[in-house]
């Protein structure tokens, strides 16, 4: 694989991040590139191993695509943490098995990395440009959501002979943790979620208490008007 695909991915990452931080409106550039890259990756996954579609990063991407067309706070809360768990850690593993498998397919390789980078940048864009915020204490929602996902994946892996989230066998970088690697990984995951929440809070990405009370009050008024009509 030549340098051009690498240059495209790095250029995309840097450019979209800088534009988002500077509050340049690139909503549909980010959204369009995310949808296009996911379509290419899903096409490739279907022909390689369809069951791999259940990985956490794909769940986060589908949530992101949903949010492009309709904003839902609970979905946004889950998407935010799923993205900073799944997509972020994939970006720290450039030599992961799937990336190596498609290294000779430049278009799919570029799509693969863009679909992991775009949700991360999009989460920043939602907060920085769109003024969205994750809910107060949404880290608990993320933990319960992630536990539910792990529970579903446990049975998914057993019935379809998969290793989603490395629940059956450790990835090469996990083998040093020994036989009970997953027991060690779970607390690390909780620690990561908590730190993601704290950093987001310090950067102003978490709703203030007053704003949530206002939203609840508006919802109560709307419900009362519906019941009264």
C-alpha positions in Angstrom: 0.0 0.0 0.0 1.4 3.4 -1.0 1.6 6.7 0.9 -1.5 8.2 -0.7 -4.1 6.4 1.4 -2.2 7.2 4.5 -2.0 10.8 3.5 -5.7 10.9 2.7 -6.7 9.5 6.2 -4.3 11.8 8.1 -5.3 14.8 6.0 -9.0 14.1 6.6 -8.4 13.6 10.4 -6.4 16.8 10.8 -8.6 19.0 8.6 -12.0 18.0 10.0 -10.7 18.3 13.6 -9.2 21.8 13.0 -12.4 23.0 11.2 -14.6 21.6 14.0 -12.6 23.2 16.7 -12.7 26.5 14.8 -16.5 26.1 14.6 -16.6 25.9 10.8 -19.9 24.3 9.7 -19.0 21.0 8.0 -21.9 19.0 9.3 -22.7 17.2 6.0 -19.1 16.9 5.0 -18.5 14.8 8.1 -21.9 13.1 7.9 -21.5 12.3 4.2 -18.0 10.9 4.6 -19.2 8.8 7.5 -22.1 7.4 5.6 -20.0 6.7 2.4 -17.2 5.0 4.4 -19.6 2.9 6.4 -21.4 1.7 3.2 -18.1 0.6 1.7 -17.1 -1.1 4.9 -20.4 -2.9 5.3 -20.1 -4.1 1.7 -16.7 -5.5 2.5 -17.8 -7.1 5.8 -20.8 -8.8 4.1 -18.5 -10.6 1.7 -15.8 -11.4 4.2 -17.7 -12.2 7.4 -21.1 -10.7 8.0 -21.2 -11.5 11.7 -18.4 -8.9 12.2 -20.9 -6.1 11.8 -21.7 -6.4 15.5 -18.5 -4.8 16.7 -18.9 -1.8 19.0 -17.5 0.7 16.5 -20.2 -0.3 14.0 -22.9 0.2 16.7 -21.4 3.7 17.4 -21.3 4.5 13.6 -25.0 3.5 13.1 -25.9 5.6 16.2 -24.0 8.5 14.6 -25.8 8.2 11.3 -29.2 8.1 13.2 -28.2 11.3 15.0 -27.4 13.0 11.7 -31.1 13.0 10.9 -32.8 13.0 14.3 -31.3 14.0 17.6 -32.2 11.9 20.6 -30.5 12.7 23.9 -30.2 9.1 25.2 -28.8 7.9 21.8 -26.3 10.8 21.9 -25.2 9.9 25.4 -24.6 6.2 24.4 -23.0 7.1 21.1 -20.6 9.5 22.7 -19.2 6.9 25.1 -19.4 4.0 22.6 -17.4 6.2 20.2 -14.7 7.1 22.7 -14.4 3.4 23.8 -14.7 1.6 20.4 -13.5 4.0 17.7 -10.8 5.7 19.9 -9.1 2.5 20.9 -9.2 1.2 17.3 -7.3 4.3 16.3 -4.6 3.3 18.9 -4.2 -0.1 17.2 -3.2 0.6 13.6 -2.1 -3.0 13.1 -5.3 -4.6 14.2 -6.3 -7.8 12.3 -9.0 -6.3 10.2 -6.9 -3.4 9.1 -4.1 -5.7 8.1 -6.6 -7.9 6.1 -7.6 -5.0 3.9 -4.2 -3.3 3.6 -4.1 -4.2 -0.1 -7.5 -2.6 -0.8 -6.7 1.1 -0.6 -10.3 2.3 -1.0 -11.7 0.0 1.7 -8.6 0.8 3.9 -9.3 4.5 3.7 -13.0 4.0 4.3 -12.2 1.8 7.4 -10.1 4.5 9.0 -12.5 7.4 8.1 -15.4 5.5 9.6 -13.5 5.3 12.9 -12.2 8.9 12.8 -15.4 10.6 11.7 -17.5 9.7 14.8 -14.8 11.0 17.1 -14.6 14.3 15.2 -18.4 14.4 14.9 -18.8 14.1 18.7 -16.5 17.2 19.1 -18.5 18.9 16.3 -21.8 18.2 18.1 -20.6 19.8 21.2 -18.4 22.6 19.8 -20.5 23.7 16.9 -24.0 22.4 17.4 -24.0 23.2 21.1 -25.1 19.7 22.1 -24.2 18.3 25.6 -24.2 14.9 27.1 -26.5 14.4 30.1 -25.3 14.8 33.7 -24.1 11.5 35.0 -24.5 9.9 31.6 -21.4 7.8 32.4 -23.8 5.6 34.3 -26.0 5.2 31.2 -22.8 4.3 29.3 -21.8 1.7 31.8 -25.2 0.0 31.9 -25.4 0.2 28.1 -22.0 -1.3 27.7 -22.8 -4.1 30.1 -26.0 -4.8 28.1 -24.0 -4.9 24.9 -21.4 -7.2 26.4 -24.2 -9.6 27.6 -25.7 -9.7 24.1 -22.3 -10.2 22.6 -21.6 -13.1 24.9 -24.4 -15.2 23.4 -23.8 -13.8 19.9 -20.2 -15.1 20.1 -21.3 -18.5 21.3 -24.0 -19.0 18.7 -22.1 -17.5 15.7 -18.6 -18.6 16.7 -17.3 -15.0 16.9 -14.9 -13.2 19.2 -16.5 -9.7 19.4 -14.9 -7.6 22.1 -12.4 -10.5 22.6 -14.9 -12.1 25.0 -13.8 -15.6 24.1 -10.1 -15.2 23.4 -7.8 -12.2 24.1 -6.3 -10.1 21.4 -2.5 -10.4 21.0 -2.0 -7.2 23.1 -4.2 -8.7 25.9 -2.3 -11.9 26.3 0.2 -10.4 28.7 -2.7 -10.0 31.2 -2.9 -13.7 31.6 -5.8 -16.2 31.8 -8.3 -13.8 33.5 -7.6 -10.9 31.1 -11.2 -9.9 30.9 -11.6 -9.4 34.7 -8.7 -6.9 34.4 -10.0 -5.2 31.3 -13.5 -4.4 32.8 -12.2 -2.1 35.6 -9.9 -0.4 33.1 -13.0 0.2 30.9 -14.9 1.7 33.8 -11.9 3.9 34.6 -11.8 5.1 31.0 -15.5 5.9 30.9 -15.2 7.9 34.2 -12.2 9.8 32.8 -14.0 10.5 29.5 -16.9 12.0 31.5 -14.6 14.1 33.7 -12.6 15.5 30.8 -15.8 16.2 28.9 -17.3 18.0 32.0 -14.1 20.1 32.4 -14.3 21.1 28.7 -18.0 22.2 29.1 -19.5 19.2 27.2 -21.9 18.1 30.0 -25.3 19.6 30.6 -25.6 21.9 33.7 -28.2 20.9 36.2 -30.4 24.0 35.5 -30.6 23.2 31.8 -31.8 19.6 32.5 -34.5 20.9 34.8 -35.7 23.3 32.1 -35.9 20.5 29.6 -37.9 18.4 32.1 -40.2 21.3 32.8 -40.9 21.8 29.1 -41.5 18.1 28.6 -44.0 18.1 31.5 -45.9 21.1 30.1 -46.1 19.4 26.7 -47.4 16.2 28.2 -50.0 18.1 30.2 -51.2 19.9 27.1 -51.5 16.6 25.2 -53.5 15.0 28.1 -55.7 18.0 28.2 -56.5 18.1 24.5 
